[in-house]
Amino acid sequence: MAAVFMFSTSTVVIYTGIAPRWMAYIGFLLALTVLIGGQNIGWSLAVLPVWVLLISLYILMDNLAGVRRPT
């Protein structure tokens, strides 16, 4: 389920441009890693939360950079 979520979210990132394409490509690569070797790789449990954190931090920083306070 984590791999399917990462594939679909990476596709949305590419089509909407809410994050850089390199983040979407990392998402595809990590999703493929989880899909193929998820049971054999011990750190694969942490892949989804770390990837979601990466995307979330980028969106948060992008939104905060665009906010200007009136003087």
Secondary structure as GFF3:
##gff-version 3
##sequence-region A 1 71
A	DSSP	alpha_helix	2	16	.	.	.	ID=ss1
A	DSSP	alpha_helix	21	37	.	.	.	ID=ss2
A	DSSP	three_ten_helix	42	46	.	.	.	ID=ss3
A	DSSP	alpha_helix	47	66	.	.	.	ID=ss4
###
